[in-house]
């Protein structure tokens, strides 16, 4: 609906970007008002990750435009496509996550001003040549509590391949902060899969997929074993069809990203009643366990006889060799009372090793292989 060009400010001797409403929309009252709203909304959002607007003007011929800071760089969409399979490398992944957390800060600030963006996507995120990050294009943003002129017939506005169901259904009354959480989840989804959540051959096809919230699990789209399980979980939680099942704020979404970046995200836990068999002798597993509360017994069966090996209490770790080797378990472990366990999965440990400096992860793996190699012949993994 508009054009953007580079202009020169002779007074301050600087280059700016000027956005002008396209000629064919100049006489359309709604388009004219939407253009003014975009300038005003963006202008009121003074944040380091939102491009500042300098002025709004109408020239002698009646054309309306506004000027803003000129950003030199590339969109996040371009950076992702250029990265390809290298996006899971430590240096790129953490650069991307840093960009996304800074976008979250911009969106959270907008929400504090009662503004929802409604069109967050990699193509609207600009990354400057010197690390600047800007969330662009506030053209369809809404100010909560301010009446918005709607067409007689409900109209879908936005980018269908990223939008939440309530937006794809033109349910304007349901649009809120959680709608932006959804599109942030879609931006993370594109990092993981290199495609938008609702890719389709036609716009109508994408709208239908968005309305029904039909999206594939990233693990079904990506064969790369480096796909981070925790980032997949974060993306899918943000992309829930039911707004109440998503993160309830952008800051919650950002906090889980930061927890992943710090390597401090929580492992899953499980509560088991007395008598539960946790590990069975001879099975091959990839989980280790830490007893948070309760107690377990370790035993082996020899024919009809059972040999008791140990009793484990809070703080004890068992099954740890499964993290390093796929060998059969050497003993069985059973809860002797109500027991609460922390579950540590091999894939998560691999993910943590991948997030280290390459030489550190390689060194730890080498130590583990050496330790396994020195075990007595015929010994098994518990």
C-alpha positions as CSV (number, residue, x, y, z in Angstrom):
1,X,0.0,0.0,0.0
2,X,3.0,2.3,0.0
3,X,6.5,2.9,-1.2
4,X,9.7,3.5,0.7
5,X,12.6,5.6,-0.5
6,X,15.8,7.0,0.8
7,X,15.7,10.8,1.3
8,X,18.3,13.4,2.6
9,X,17.7,15.7,5.5
10,X,19.8,18.8,4.5
11,X,19.5,20.4,8.0
12,X,21.0,17.5,9.9
13,X,22.9,16.1,6.9
14,X,21.6,12.6,7.3
15,X,19.8,10.0,5.2
16,X,16.3,8.9,6.2
17,X,13.6,6.5,5.0
18,X,10.4,8.0,3.8
19,X,7.2,5.9,3.5
20,X,4.5,7.3,1.2
21,X,1.0,6.0,0.8
22,X,0.5,4.7,-2.8
23,X,-1.3,6.9,-5.2
24,X,-4.2,4.5,-5.7
25,X,-5.0,4.6,-1.9
26,X,-4.7,8.3,-1.4
27,X,-8.4,8.9,-1.8
28,X,-9.5,5.8,0.2
29,X,-10.5,7.1,3.6
30,X,-9.8,3.9,5.5
31,X,-6.4,3.4,3.9
32,X,-5.6,7.1,4.6
33,X,-6.5,6.7,8.2
34,X,-4.6,3.4,8.6
35,X,-1.5,5.1,7.3
36,X,-1.8,7.9,9.8
37,X,-2.4,5.3,12.6
38,X,0.7,3.4,11.6
39,X,2.8,6.6,11.8
40,X,1.3,7.6,15.1
41,X,1.5,4.2,16.7
42,X,5.1,3.7,15.7
43,X,6.0,7.2,16.7
44,X,4.7,6.7,20.2
45,X,6.7,3.5,20.7
46,X,10.1,4.9,21.8
47,X,12.2,1.7,22.2
48,X,15.7,0.8,21.0
49,X,14.3,-2.1,18.9
50,X,11.5,-0.1,17.2
51,X,12.5,2.3,14.4
52,X,11.8,5.9,15.4
53,X,9.4,8.0,13.3
54,X,10.5,11.6,12.8
55,X,7.5,13.3,11.2
56,X,4.2,13.0,9.4
57,X,3.4,15.3,6.5
58,X,1.2,16.0,3.5
59,X,3.0,17.7,0.5
60,X,1.7,20.3,-2.0
61,X,0.1,17.6,-4.2
62,X,-1.8,16.0,-1.3
63,X,0.4,12.9,-0.8
64,X,0.8,11.8,2.8
65,X,4.1,10.3,4.0
66,X,6.2,9.9,7.1
67,X,10.0,9.8,7.7
68,X,11.8,7.4,9.9
69,X,15.3,6.2,10.7
70,X,16.9,4.4,7.8
71,X,18.1,0.9,8.7
72,X,20.8,-0.8,6.7
73,X,21.0,-4.5,6.9
74,X,19.0,-7.6,6.1
75,X,15.7,-9.1,7.3
76,X,15.9,-12.1,9.6
77,X,14.1,-14.1,6.9
78,X,17.1,-13.5,4.5
79,X,19.6,-14.4,7.2
80,X,17.8,-17.7,8.0
81,X,17.7,-18.7,4.3
82,X,21.4,-17.9,3.9
83,X,22.3,-19.9,7.1
84,X,20.4,-23.0,6.0
85,X,21.6,-26.1,7.8
86,X,24.3,-24.1,9.7
87,X,21.6,-22.4,11.7
88,X,21.9,-25.1,14.4
89,X,25.6,-24.3,14.8
90,X,26.3,-22.7,18.2
91,X,27.4,-19.3,17.0
92,X,24.4,-18.8,14.7
93,X,21.8,-20.3,16.9
94,X,22.7,-18.0,19.8
95,X,22.9,-15.0,17.5
96,X,19.4,-15.8,16.3
97,X,18.0,-16.3,19.8
98,X,19.6,-13.1,20.9
99,X,17.8,-11.3,18.0
100,X,14.5,-13.0,19.0
101,X,14.7,-12.0,22.6
102,X,15.4,-8.4,21.7
103,X,12.3,-8.5,19.5
104,X,10.4,-9.9,22.5
105,X,11.5,-6.8,24.5
106,X,10.2,-4.5,21.8
107,X,6.8,-6.4,21.7
108,X,6.6,-6.4,25.5
109,X,7.1,-2.7,25.6
110,X,4.4,-2.2,22.9
111,X,2.1,-4.3,25.0
112,X,2.8,-2.1,28.0
113,X,1.5,0.8,25.8
114,X,-1.6,-1.3,24.9
115,X,-0.4,-1.8,21.4
116,X,-0.4,-5.3,19.7
117,X,1.6,-5.7,16.5
118,X,-0.3,-8.5,14.7
119,X,2.2,-9.1,12.0
120,X,5.4,-10.4,13.6
121,X,7.4,-12.5,11.2
122,X,11.1,-12.9,10.1
123,X,10.5,-10.7,7.1
124,X,9.5,-7.8,9.5
125,X,12.6,-8.1,11.6
126,X,15.5,-6.0,10.4
127,X,19.1,-6.8,11.6
128,X,21.5,-3.9,11.0
129,X,25.1,-4.2,9.9
130,X,26.3,-3.5,13.4
131,X,24.0,-5.7,15.4
132,X,20.9,-3.4,15.5
133,X,17.6,-5.2,15.7
134,X,14.3,-3.6,14.7
135,X,10.7,-4.9,14.6
136,X,9.3,-3.2,11.5
137,X,5.9,-2.6,9.8
138,X,3.3,-1.6,12.4
139,X,0.8,-1.0,9.7
140,X,-2.0,-3.3,11.1
141,X,-1.1,-2.8,14.8
142,X,-4.1,-2.1,17.1
143,X,-4.3,0.0,20.2
144,X,-6.4,-1.8,22.8
145,X,-9.3,0.1,24.1
146,X,-9.4,2.4,21.0
147,X,-12.3,1.8,18.5
148,X,-11.0,0.5,15.2
149,X,-12.9,1.2,12.0
150,X,-13.9,-2.2,10.7
151,X,-15.3,-3.1,7.3
152,X,-19.0,-4.1,7.0
153,X,-17.9,-7.7,6.2
154,X,-15.2,-9.3,8.5
155,X,-11.9,-9.2,6.8
156,X,-8.7,-11.1,7.4
157,X,-5.8,-8.7,7.7
158,X,-2.2,-9.8,8.1
159,X,0.1,-12.6,6.9
160,X,-1.9,-15.8,6.8
161,X,1.1,-18.2,6.9
162,X,2.0,-16.9,10.4
163,X,-1.3,-15.7,11.9
164,X,-3.2,-17.2,14.9
165,X,-6.6,-18.7,14.5
166,X,-8.5,-15.8,16.0
167,X,-6.9,-13.4,13.4
168,X,-7.5,-15.8,10.5
169,X,-11.1,-16.0,11.6
170,X,-11.3,-12.2,11.6
171,X,-12.3,-12.3,15.3
172,X,-11.0,-8.8,16.1
173,X,-12.5,-8.9,19.6
174,X,-10.2,-11.8,20.5
175,X,-6.9,-10.1,19.4
176,X,-4.6,-9.4,22.3
177,X,-1.0,-10.0,23.5
178,X,-1.4,-13.7,23.1
179,X,-1.9,-13.2,19.4
180,X,1.6,-11.7,19.2
181,X,2.9,-14.6,21.3
182,X,1.6,-16.9,18.6
183,X,3.4,-15.1,15.8
184,X,6.6,-15.0,17.9
185,X,6.2,-18.8,18.1
186,X,5.8,-18.9,14.4
187,X,9.1,-16.9,14.0
188,X,10.8,-19.5,16.2
189,X,9.1,-22.3,14.2
190,X,10.7,-20.8,11.0
191,X,14.1,-20.9,12.6
192,X,13.7,-24.6,13.4
193,X,12.2,-25.7,10.0
194,X,13.0,-22.9,7.5
195,X,9.3,-22.6,6.7
196,X,6.3,-20.7,8.1
197,X,3.8,-22.6,10.2
198,X,1.0,-22.5,7.6
199,X,2.8,-22.9,4.3
200,X,0.3,-23.5,1.5
201,X,0.0,-23.2,-2.3
202,X,-2.5,-20.4,-2.1
203,X,-3.4,-17.6,0.2
204,X,-6.8,-19.1,0.8
205,X,-5.2,-22.4,1.6
206,X,-3.0,-20.7,4.2
207,X,-6.0,-18.9,5.8
208,X,-7.8,-22.3,6.2
209,X,-4.7,-23.9,7.8
210,X,-4.4,-20.9,10.1
211,X,-8.1,-21.0,11.0
212,X,-7.9,-24.7,11.9
213,X,-4.4,-24.2,13.4
214,X,-3.1,-27.2,11.4
215,X,0.7,-27.2,11.6
216,X,3.3,-30.0,11.6
217,X,5.6,-30.8,14.4
218,X,9.1,-29.5,13.6
219,X,10.6,-32.9,14.3
220,X,8.5,-34.3,11.4
221,X,9.9,-31.6,9.1
222,X,13.5,-31.6,10.1
223,X,15.8,-34.7,9.9
224,X,18.8,-32.9,11.4
225,X,19.5,-34.6,14.8
226,X,20.7,-31.2,16.1
227,X,17.1,-29.9,16.2
228,X,16.9,-28.6,19.8
229,X,14.1,-30.4,21.7
230,X,13.6,-27.5,24.1
231,X,13.2,-24.9,21.3
232,X,10.7,-27.2,19.6
233,X,8.7,-27.4,22.9
234,X,8.8,-23.6,23.3
235,X,7.6,-23.0,19.7
236,X,4.7,-25.5,20.0
237,X,3.5,-24.0,23.3
238,X,3.4,-20.5,21.8
239,X,1.6,-21.9,18.7
240,X,-1.3,-23.5,20.6
241,X,-4.7,-22.9,19.0
242,X,-6.4,-22.1,22.4
243,X,-5.1,-18.8,23.6
244,X,-5.2,-20.0,27.2
245,X,-2.8,-22.8,26.4
246,X,-0.1,-20.4,25.0
247,X,2.4,-18.4,27.0
248,X,0.2,-15.7,28.6
249,X,2.7,-13.0,28.0
250,X,5.7,-12.3,25.7
251,X,7.9,-12.1,28.8
252,X,7.0,-15.7,29.7
253,X,8.0,-16.7,26.2
254,X,11.2,-14.7,26.4
255,X,12.1,-16.2,29.8
256,X,12.0,-19.8,28.4
257,X,14.3,-18.7,25.5
258,X,16.7,-17.2,28.0
259,X,16.5,-20.3,30.2
260,X,17.5,-22.3,27.2
261,X,20.3,-20.0,26.3
262,X,21.7,-20.2,29.9
263,X,21.4,-23.9,29.8
264,X,19.2,-23.8,32.8
265,X,15.9,-25.1,31.5
266,X,14.2,-27.6,33.8
267,X,14.3,-31.3,33.2
268,X,10.9,-33.1,33.3
269,X,9.9,-34.7,36.6
270,X,7.7,-37.7,37.3
271,X,5.8,-38.9,40.4
272,X,5.6,-42.7,40.8
273,X,3.7,-44.8,43.4
274,X,5.2,-47.5,45.6
275,X,6.0,-50.6,43.6
276,X,6.5,-48.9,40.2
277,X,9.3,-50.5,38.1
278,X,11.4,-47.7,36.8
279,X,14.2,-49.6,35.1
280,X,14.1,-53.2,34.0
281,X,17.1,-55.4,33.7
282,X,18.1,-56.1,30.1
283,X,16.2,-53.2,28.5
284,X,18.0,-50.5,26.5
285,X,17.1,-47.0,27.6
286,X,18.4,-43.4,27.2
287,X,17.2,-41.8,30.5
288,X,19.0,-41.3,33.7
289,X,17.2,-40.4,37.0
290,X,17.8,-38.3,40.1
291,X,15.7,-39.1,43.2
292,X,14.1,-35.9,44.5
293,X,12.1,-37.6,47.2
294,X,11.2,-41.1,48.1
295,X,13.3,-44.3,47.9
296,X,14.2,-47.1,45.4
297,X,15.7,-50.5,45.5
298,X,18.2,-52.0,43.0
299,X,18.0,-55.7,42.3
300,X,18.9,-58.4,39.9
301,X,17.0,-61.6,39.1
302,X,18.9,-64.9,38.7
303,X,16.3,-67.5,37.7
304,X,13.7,-67.7,40.5
305,X,16.0,-65.8,42.9
306,X,16.2,-62.0,43.5
307,X,19.4,-60.5,44.6
308,X,19.2,-57.1,46.4
309,X,22.0,-54.8,45.4
310,X,21.3,-51.4,47.0
311,X,18.7,-49.0,48.4
312,X,18.7,-45.5,47.0
313,X,17.4,-42.3,48.7
314,X,17.0,-38.6,47.8
315,X,19.9,-37.2,45.8
316,X,20.9,-40.6,44.4
317,X,21.5,-40.8,40.6
318,X,20.9,-44.0,38.7
319,X,20.8,-45.1,35.0
320,X,23.5,-42.5,34.2
321,X,25.4,-44.8,31.9
322,X,22.5,-44.7,29.5
323,X,23.4,-41.1,28.7
324,X,26.7,-42.4,27.2
325,X,25.9,-45.8,25.9
326,X,23.0,-47.8,24.5
327,X,24.0,-51.0,26.3
328,X,21.4,-53.1,28.2
329,X,20.5,-52.2,31.8
330,X,22.4,-54.4,34.2
331,X,19.8,-54.3,37.0
332,X,16.2,-53.4,37.8
333,X,15.1,-50.5,40.0
334,X,11.8,-50.2,41.8
335,X,10.2,-47.5,43.9
336,X,9.8,-48.7,47.5
337,X,7.6,-45.7,48.4
338,X,6.0,-42.7,46.7
339,X,8.9,-41.3,44.7
340,X,9.5,-38.1,42.8
341,X,12.2,-38.3,40.1
342,X,14.0,-35.9,37.8
343,X,14.4,-37.4,34.3
344,X,17.5,-36.6,32.3
345,X,17.4,-37.6,28.7
346,X,20.3,-38.4,26.5
347,X,19.2,-36.1,23.7
348,X,19.0,-33.2,26.2
349,X,22.6,-33.9,27.3
350,X,23.7,-34.1,23.7
351,X,22.0,-30.7,23.2
352,X,23.9,-29.2,26.1
353,X,27.2,-30.6,24.8
354,X,26.4,-29.1,21.4
355,X,25.8,-25.7,23.0
356,X,29.3,-25.7,24.5
357,X,32.4,-24.6,22.7
358,X,33.2,-27.4,20.1
359,X,36.4,-28.4,21.8
360,X,34.8,-28.7,25.2
361,X,31.9,-30.9,23.9
362,X,34.4,-33.1,22.0
363,X,36.6,-33.4,25.1
364,X,33.8,-34.6,27.3
365,X,32.6,-37.1,24.7
366,X,36.2,-38.4,24.4
367,X,36.5,-38.9,28.2
368,X,33.1,-40.7,28.2
369,X,34.2,-43.1,25.5
370,X,37.5,-43.7,27.2
371,X,35.8,-44.5,30.5
372,X,33.4,-46.9,28.8
373,X,36.3,-48.6,27.0
374,X,38.0,-49.3,30.3
375,X,35.1,-51.1,31.9
376,X,35.5,-54.8,32.5
377,X,34.5,-57.0,29.5
378,X,30.9,-58.1,29.8
379,X,29.9,-55.3,32.2
380,X,26.6,-53.7,31.6
381,X,24.9,-50.4,31.9
382,X,22.4,-49.7,34.7
